[in-house]
């Protein structure tokens, strides 16, 4: 019996298919176009989910900047996204993004709002349980802290050389 895996693009298209405001949908299109060279042909195993969530975080960041600053999504720069991740503690970044989403009118607990559903995934704490944290090996294989921060930082790492 063959193991069935999900390609990153399949996962992204599933999340994107939820729809939402026009700027949100356009932000998804842009995030996928920008990040496609990183994950083309890759599946969700190993670091694939982190790259998928990083793309969702990038779409959310593009949406925040475009909607709040009145820009077209194509005008949002990587510097503006990096400003959203300014050197702060990870959970402070999450709180700042939550405030900005709420200012745009999103109820972050609304299961019918595609932006809020995506946000619920990104604010998830990926820190392993304490018993795993005490192991003497494998620490580099775990994600730590909020998915938003660790996924977007991984995606924006210099090794990927994303240009936008």
N, C-alpha and C positions, 0 to 999 in steps of 0.2 A: 504494500500500500504506500503510495507516494505521499510525501508531506506537502500539504498545500500552504503556500505562503502568500501574503498580500504584498503587492508592490507599493512603494511609498506613494506613487501617483494615484493608485486606486484608493488608498486611504484618504489622501487629500481631496480627491474628487467626491468622495462620500461626504466628507465634512462640508465641502463647498456647496454641495447640492442642497443643503438646508436653506439656501437663499438668504434673504435679508434685505436691508436697505441698499439702494443702488451703489453708494460709496463703498459699502462692505463687500458687495459682490465684485466691484472693480478692484478693491484692495486684494482680494483673493486671487484674481487673475494676475495681478502684478507680482504678488509674492511667489506664485507658482512659476511664472516666467523667469523671475530673477534667480530662483533657487534650483531650477530644473537641472543645471549642469552638475550640481552636487549629488543628486540622488537618482538620476536617470538609470533605470534598470535595477535599482536596489530594492530590497524588500524590507519589511518591518523588523526582521530579526536583528539582533545585536544593537547597533546604534540607529537603526532605521526609524524607530518610533521617536527618538530624540530629534532626528532631522525633520520628521513629519510635524512634530509639535513646534519645532523651531520655525517651520514655514507658517504654521497657524499663528504663532506669535508675531512673525513678521507681518502677516496680513492684518493682524490686530493693531500693530504699531502704525502701519501705513494708514489704516482707517482712522486711528486717533488723530494723527497729524493732519490728514486731509480734511476730516470733518471739522476739527476744531479751528484750523487755520484757513479754511475756505479754499484749499488747494485741490487741483486735480490729483488723483493718485499718482500719475506719472511725474508729478513735480516733487514728490516727497523724496528726500535724499537719504543716503545711508547715514550721514551726519545727524540728521534729525532723529533717526531711529536710535542711533548710539546715544543721543542726548536723553532719550527716554530711559536709557539704562545707565545713566550717569552714576559715578562711583557712590553707591549707597548700599546699605544692607539689603539683601535680597527681598526680605518681606516688606521693606519700605518701598521698593520698586513696585511690588504687587499692590500695595495700598494706594500708591499714586495712580497706577493704571486704573484701579477700581474707581477711584474718585473721578477720573476723566471719563470713563465709560458712563458713570452715573450722570455726569453733567450733560452727556449726549442723550440722556433720557432712557438709559437701559436699566431695567430691574435685573440685577445680577443673579437673582434666584429664579427668574422666569424661564421655565422649560420650553416655552414656545418662541422665545426670542433667539434666533440663530447666533447672534453676537454673544448673548449671555451663556448659551450652551457651550460655545467655544471657550469662553472665559472660564467656565467651571472646570474645564479640562486643564487650562493653563495655570490656574491657581493651586492645583493639586500639589501637595507636599510629597516629593519623591524620595525623601530621606528614608533610608532603610530602617527597619525596627532596631531597637537597641541591641538585641542579641547578635545581630549581624554586624553592627558597628564595632563590636568587640573582637571580631575575628582578626587573626594576624595576617591575613592575606585577602586579596580580592577587592580592596578598597577602591582601586581605580576603575573597577567594573560597575560601580554603583553611581546612580545619580543622587545628588544631595540638594535639598531645598526645593523651592517652587519650580514647577515645570517651565513656567514662563521664563525665568531667569536662566536656568541651566540649559534649556533648549535653544533659546535665542542666542546666548553667548556662544554655544557650540557651533551654531549655524554661521554666526558672524566672525568666527575665528579666522585669522589671517590665512590659514592653510587653504581655505576654500576660495579666497580671492573673489568674493561676490562683488559685482559692479552694478550699481544703480544710483 
